[in-house]
């Protein structure tokens, strides 16, 4: 039976149609219709967390999902609260010592409530961080997928839950912190990978590009076919050590060739 601790990955693997029920509760979940976005986000988010993200009571979301899946709406005497949250950790000394002037605040609660995708704003703020600065992100839910994305850039995090729909996450460079290397890709011929993201709604193009970059083997090139120049993507490529070149081979078609600096051309 669907429970508070069921991940969205397991939920949608068993009942793909329930993505529409999730989207009905919050427009943000409509992005899970895309298989790549689902693979990135769904394994890390539980039904309980989804209810907090949507700003609806957990028992209400559970009942709706169970009805749509043909399950009993509730379990008599059952506990729908899910696993208790982990004990709050004290603020790390590396953060406590930072003066207010070194904190960069970014509030995306209103963006999410409007159904807008704040990923680009967040990544732009991270790109602009100085070595001694910390980003204080305010969101209506715990942004679990960001932990791995920003961890790859060498950022640690500390999370504070102010209310079920009000979270503050501090992203910062811990002493000695450095970007994590991407997992080694399996051996493969270095033929170019062509990725067509035309017509996709943000943030799907950027999410797909970042996933493909992690899969590239040494010497392999990624060719992105886009319908516009992705200006927010270029700084991320440079930060990750990729060179890029953009041309427009046909009207309305933008091609971006991406490869690691020093890689075979």
matplotlib code that plots the C-alpha trace (Angstrom):
import matplotlib.pyplot as plt

x = [0.0, 1.1, 2.5, 4.1, 7.5, 6.9, 9.3, 7.9, 10.1, 8.5, 5.1, 5.4, 7.1, 4.1, 1.4, 2.7, -0.8, -0.4, 1.8, -1.4, -2.8, 0.4, 0.3, -3.3, -2.1, 0.8, 1.8, 5.5, 4.9, 3.9, 7.7, 7.7, 6.0, 9.5, 11.4, 14.8, 13.5, 11.7, 14.9, 16.7, 14.1, 11.8, 14.3, 14.9, 11.4, 8.8, 5.0, 5.3, 7.8, 5.6, 2.7, 4.8, 6.0, 2.3, 1.2, -1.5, -2.1, -0.4, -3.5, -5.3, -2.6, -2.3, -6.1, -6.1, -3.2, -4.7, -8.1, -6.5, -4.5, -7.5, -6.3, -8.2, -8.2, -6.8, -5.7, -7.8, -5.6, -2.7, -0.1, 0.0, 2.7, 5.6, 9.1, 9.9, 12.3, 15.9, 17.1, 18.3, 22.0, 23.7, 24.9, 28.4, 31.2, 32.2, 28.8, 28.5, 31.7, 30.5, 29.4, 26.0, 27.8, 29.0, 25.5, 23.7, 19.9, 17.7, 14.0, 12.2, 9.0, 6.9, 8.5, 7.5, 4.0, 3.5, 4.7, 7.9, 11.1, 13.8, 16.7, 18.3, 18.1, 19.7, 22.5, 23.2, 23.5, 25.8, 28.0, 28.3, 29.3, 32.7, 35.0, 33.9, 30.2, 27.3, 24.0, 20.9, 18.1, 14.5, 12.1, 8.6, 10.0, 13.3, 15.2, 16.7, 17.8, 20.0, 22.2, 23.8, 23.9, 25.7, 27.7, 29.4, 30.5, 32.1, 29.3, 28.3, 24.8, 23.0, 19.2, 16.8, 13.0, 11.1, 7.7, 6.4, 6.3, 9.3, 12.8, 16.2, 19.2, 22.7, 25.1, 28.8, 32.3, 33.6, 37.3, 39.2, 36.1, 36.5, 34.2, 33.5, 34.6, 31.7, 31.5, 33.5, 31.5, 31.7, 34.2, 32.7, 33.7, 34.1, 31.5, 29.7, 26.5, 23.7, 21.1, 18.0, 16.3, 14.2, 10.6, 11.3, 10.2, 12.7, 14.5, 14.3, 17.0, 19.5, 18.7, 19.2, 22.5, 23.9, 23.0, 24.6, 27.8, 28.2, 28.0, 30.7, 33.8, 37.2, 37.5, 33.8, 31.9, 28.3, 26.4, 23.3, 20.6, 18.6, 16.1, 17.9, 21.3, 21.3, 23.1, 22.6, 24.2, 27.5, 28.8, 28.0, 29.9, 33.0, 32.8, 32.8, 35.8, 34.1, 34.8, 31.9, 31.3, 27.9, 26.7, 23.4, 23.4, 19.8, 17.2, 15.8, 18.4, 21.2, 24.0, 26.4, 29.4, 30.7, 33.8, 36.2, 39.1, 42.1, 39.9, 40.2, 38.6]
y = [0.0, 3.5, 5.0, 8.3, 6.8, 5.6, 7.4, 9.0, 6.7, 3.6, 5.2, 6.2, 3.0, 1.1, 3.6, 6.0, 7.6, 9.0, 11.8, 13.5, 13.2, 14.8, 17.5, 18.3, 19.0, 21.2, 22.3, 21.7, 18.0, 18.2, 18.2, 14.5, 13.7, 14.0, 10.7, 12.4, 14.8, 12.0, 9.9, 12.9, 13.9, 11.0, 8.6, 11.2, 12.5, 10.6, 11.0, 12.8, 15.3, 15.7, 16.7, 19.3, 20.6, 20.8, 22.5, 19.9, 17.6, 14.2, 12.2, 14.1, 13.4, 9.7, 9.3, 10.8, 8.7, 5.5, 6.2, 6.8, 3.6, 1.5, 1.0, 1.5, 5.2, 4.5, 1.9, 1.7, 2.6, 3.3, 6.0, 8.3, 10.6, 8.8, 8.5, 11.1, 13.8, 13.4, 15.4, 18.8, 19.1, 22.2, 24.8, 23.9, 26.0, 27.0, 28.6, 30.1, 32.0, 33.7, 37.3, 38.4, 40.3, 36.9, 35.5, 35.6, 35.2, 33.7, 33.2, 31.0, 30.2, 32.5, 31.1, 27.6, 28.6, 30.2, 27.0, 28.7, 26.7, 28.3, 26.1, 28.7, 31.4, 29.0, 28.0, 31.6, 32.5, 29.6, 30.7, 34.2, 33.0, 34.1, 31.7, 32.8, 33.4, 31.1, 30.8, 30.8, 29.3, 29.7, 27.2, 25.8, 22.3, 20.6, 20.8, 17.3, 16.9, 20.0, 18.4, 16.1, 18.7, 21.3, 18.7, 17.9, 21.5, 21.1, 22.7, 21.3, 22.1, 22.6, 22.5, 24.2, 23.4, 26.5, 25.0, 22.2, 24.6, 26.8, 25.5, 27.3, 25.5, 27.0, 26.0, 26.7, 25.6, 23.7, 24.1, 22.0, 21.4, 20.7, 19.6, 15.9, 14.1, 12.6, 8.9, 7.2, 6.3, 2.8, 2.3, 3.3, 4.5, 8.3, 9.0, 12.3, 12.2, 14.3, 15.7, 17.4, 19.6, 21.7, 22.3, 21.3, 23.5, 24.7, 23.2, 20.1, 21.2, 22.0, 18.9, 16.7, 18.4, 18.0, 14.3, 13.7, 15.5, 13.2, 10.2, 11.4, 9.2, 10.8, 12.4, 12.2, 15.3, 16.3, 18.1, 19.9, 20.9, 23.8, 26.4, 29.3, 30.1, 28.8, 31.7, 30.3, 27.0, 28.5, 29.5, 26.0, 24.4, 26.6, 26.0, 22.2, 22.4, 22.1, 24.1, 25.0, 26.5, 27.6, 28.0, 28.2, 25.7, 26.5, 29.1, 28.4, 25.8, 26.4, 23.8, 23.8, 21.5, 20.7, 18.8, 18.7, 21.1, 19.2, 16.4, 15.0, 17.2]
z = [0.0, -0.7, 2.5, 3.7, 3.2, -0.4, -2.7, -5.8, -7.9, -6.5, -6.7, -10.3, -11.3, -10.0, -11.0, -13.8, -14.1, -10.6, -11.9, -12.9, -9.4, -8.0, -10.6, -9.6, -6.1, -7.2, -10.7, -9.8, -10.0, -13.7, -14.4, -13.4, -16.6, -18.1, -17.6, -17.1, -14.5, -12.8, -12.6, -11.0, -8.5, -7.7, -5.9, -3.2, -2.5, -0.4, -0.4, 2.9, 1.5, -1.6, 0.6, 2.3, -1.1, -2.2, 1.0, 1.6, 4.6, 4.3, 4.9, 2.2, -0.4, 0.7, 0.4, -3.1, -4.3, -2.9, -4.5, -7.8, -7.5, -6.5, -2.9, 0.3, 1.2, 4.7, 7.1, 10.3, 13.3, 11.0, 11.5, 8.5, 9.8, 8.2, 9.7, 12.3, 11.0, 11.9, 14.9, 13.9, 13.8, 15.3, 12.9, 11.7, 13.1, 9.5, 9.2, 12.7, 12.1, 8.9, 9.3, 8.0, 5.2, 3.8, 3.5, 0.2, 0.6, -2.1, -1.4, -4.1, -2.1, -4.3, -7.5, -6.5, -5.5, -9.0, -10.6, -11.8, -11.9, -9.6, -10.7, -13.0, -10.3, -7.7, -10.0, -11.0, -7.3, -6.7, -9.6, -8.1, -4.6, -3.3, -1.6, 1.9, 1.1, 1.9, 0.0, 2.3, 0.2, 1.4, -0.1, 0.7, 0.9, 1.5, -1.8, -1.5, -5.2, -4.9, -2.2, -4.8, -7.6, -5.5, -3.6, -6.9, -6.9, -3.5, -1.5, 1.9, 3.3, 6.6, 6.7, 9.0, 9.0, 10.2, 9.4, 7.1, 4.2, 5.1, 4.8, 5.0, 3.5, 3.8, 1.1, 1.7, 1.1, 4.1, 4.9, 2.4, 0.3, -3.4, -6.2, -6.2, -9.4, -11.4, -11.4, -14.1, -17.1, -18.5, -21.4, -24.7, -28.1, -28.0, -30.7, -30.1, -28.1, -29.8, -27.4, -28.9, -26.3, -28.6, -27.4, -23.8, -20.9, -18.4, -16.5, -18.6, -21.1, -18.4, -16.4, -19.4, -20.4, -16.9, -16.8, -20.2, -19.1, -16.2, -18.7, -21.1, -21.4, -21.9, -25.3, -26.0, -27.2, -26.5, -29.2, -27.9, -30.4, -29.0, -30.2, -28.4, -27.0, -23.4, -21.7, -18.2, -19.2, -20.4, -16.9, -15.6, -18.4, -17.8, -14.1, -14.7, -17.0, -20.3, -23.5, -25.7, -29.1, -30.5, -34.1, -35.9, -38.8, -39.8, -38.9, -35.5, -34.7, -32.2, -31.9, -28.9, -29.1, -25.6, -24.6, -21.7, -22.0, -23.3, -24.7, -28.2, -30.8]

ax = plt.figure().add_subplot(projection="3d")
ax.plot(x, y, z, "-o")
ax.set_aspect("equal")
plt.show()
